[in-house]
């Protein structure tokens, strides 16, 4: 899951995806079909889907440690992908922010795995490790 999260929030992947979609299109069509904010919007959409998945999977009480990590990740996505262009950040700063987001994704994955292992029953109500009749 960590690699998947890293890929979802990768600036390079988002830019590459955007560039691939633009290949072969006229400049005007590219502007209309793929606005410059797309990487920021895509990152936010992925984060919202992740939050929704976690909300469906875990009760509010069990989500408490995940919510703190998600809030930190949400803040980092806002800094990495500002809605308004920010030219004050250099490539080194952006790289450090992306590395921090990657570490948060790793922590989030570890916490999700720990919560799943600590869960006494799966969704069907059977005890983990017990064989179905």
C-alpha positions, 0 to 999 in steps of 0.5 A, spaced: 500 500 500 505 504 501 508 504 494 501 505 491 500 511 496 507 514 494 505 513 487 498 517 488 501 523 491 508 523 487 509 530 483 512 526 478 507 521 476 502 527 476 506 531 471 507 525 467 500 523 467 498 531 465 503 531 460 501 524 457 494 527 456 496 533 453 501 530 447 498 530 441 493 536 443 492 543 440 495 548 445 488 551 446 484 544 447 490 542 452 488 549 456 480 547 456 481 539 457 487 539 462 487 546 466 494 547 470 491 546 477 489 538 475 495 535 479 493 539 485 485 537 484 487 530 483 491 529 489 486 532 493 481 527 490 485 521 491 486 524 499 478 524 499 477 517 496 482 515 502 479 518 507 472 515 505 475 508 505 478 509 512 471 512 514 468 506 511 473 501 514 474 503 521 469 506 527 470 513 529 474 510 535 478 506 531 480 512 526 482 517 531 490 515 530 488 515 523 485 522 523 491 525 526 495 522 520 490 524 515 490 531 517 497 532 517 497 529 510 492 533 508 496 539 510 502 537 506 498 536 500 495 543 500 503 545 501 505 541 495 499 542 491 497 549 492 491 552 489 494 558 487 501 557 484 507 558 488 514 560 485 517 561 492 519 554 493 525 551 490 525 544 488 529 542 494 524 544 498 518 541 494 523 534 494 523 535 502 515 536 502 514 530 498 519 526 502 515 528 508 508 526 505 511 519 503 513 518 510 506 520 512 503 515 507 508 509 510 506 511 517 498 511 515 499 504 512 503 501 518 497 504 522 492 501 518 495 494 518 496 495 525 488 496 526 487 491 522 491 486 525 488 488 532 481 487 529 478 481 533 473 480 527 472 481 520 466 484 516 463 477 516 463 476 523 468 470 523 474 471 528 480 472 524 484 465 523 477 461 524 475 457 519 468 457 516 464 451 517 
